[in-house]
């Protein structure tokens, strides 16, 4: 019901799919997106999602819990093809990080 209410409020025409929770390892192993990112403060802070994501594509961006991803989760995601990206210079709450990632990709795709 919340997804339908949000759909109506935003005047959008595509109802998002909401799936049941899955284990982290199962999700990264099953993910088939070509553009896979993990929001993690990398060694190079200039490696931002906005800069590294291609224009117009299907994206999967992993946003970590409070405290961030563990080293083993980061390594597993990278082995599964996820690229580490920064969402900017500031530390963000999980829910804010997810919105920031969506807005960065939306803005990038509006530039075409």
Secondary structure, DSSP 8 states (H G I E B T S, - for coil): -HHHHHHHHHT-S----------HHHHHHH---SEEEEE---SSTT-BHHHHS-SS--EEEE---TT---HHHHHHHHHTT-EEEB--SS---HHHHHHHHHHHHHHHHHT-
